[in-house]
Amino acid sequence: MQVDHDVVIRSVIPGSLDQRAIASAQWAGVRPRQITIDDEAFIVAAATTRPESLGWPFTRWSLRELVSHLGDNTDRVVAVGRERLRQVLDANGVTFQRAKTWKESNDPDRDAKLDRIEEVINRWPDRCFAFDEFGPLTIRPVGGSCWSPASEPQRVPANYHKLHGVRQFHGCYSIGDDTLWGVVRSRESAVIVLAALKSIRAARPDGEQIYVILDNLSAHKGTKIAKWASGHRVELCFTPTYSSWANPVEPHFGPLREFVLNSSNHPNHVVLTQRLHAHLRGRNANARHPDLLAAQRKERARVRSEQHRKWGRPHAA
């Protein structure tokens, strides 16, 4: 008769094998933790500190240089490999990003201007418009992204001679109708701006008050323009200095750059203007298209909309 030795042992020493099995399972194959929570905090602090301030002769860390600094410093020595370092940084929300520029407004009337822009947009959206110039538009091959066979990208020729001059697109945007229109001109001047304001006034021919948001370009502030605006019930709402993000027309220039200029090689300004207006017709017919909205969000982020707000005063922290 065959005897099950496991059963005999269990009957003699109840639970002893189970306890040893549990203990071995807790420790088998598991290395002791070598990087503590405090080490991770030190790694994150070092990675987000400019190397120049720590005595290193460069402006940003590479993983190799950061590993070297962590293993040879006077504050806290942390021995870590590059892959483990990358994992620690990723787990703590630290990623390798491109630096962005910004500039705060020094306009003494900044708050009053932002409040007025927010007020007219919220109270009278059907009578609120925005105007700005988009450019310079040059005739040159522009790189971009598009669908192509693998390892066979589309190519555009190099261009060393720009013989066609530059143009400016003067864009008018109706906030209530969500429509964009404008003309391409060879220069910026008060006469062209006044013509654009007249086209905006014609969009509401009933003679009631309208509001136009625009920036502080000198061509926007001429005496002739101010006199015409006061006589035709047009209030000009100027954005603060260095606050182009406060103009609601700015995000709508993003799709022009994405769908008309990028990955293009227009032969001349006539063709460029034709394709730009063709895009505007399609854009106004499909103003809520997801691709169009995505390009607007991308442009809004590019012009540093504060906390991704469209216009007006940012919310207090």
Buried (B, 14 or more C-beta within 10 A) or exposed (E): EEEEEEEEEBEEEEEEEEEEEEEEEEEEEEEEEEBEEEBBEBBBEBBEEEBEEEEBEEEEBEBEEBBEBBEEBEEEEBEBEEEBBBEBBEEBEBEEEEEEEEEEBEBEEBEEBBEBBBBBBEEBBEBBBBBBBBBEBBBBBBEBEEEEEEEEEEEEEEEEEEEBEEBBBBBBBBBBEEBBBBBBBEEBEBEBBBEBBEBBBEBBEEEEEBBBBBBBEEBBBBEEBEEBBEEEBBBBBBBBBBBBBBBBBBBBBBBBBBBBBEBBBBEEBEEBBEBBBEBBEBBBEEBEEEEBEEBBBBBBBBBBBBEEBBBBBEEEE
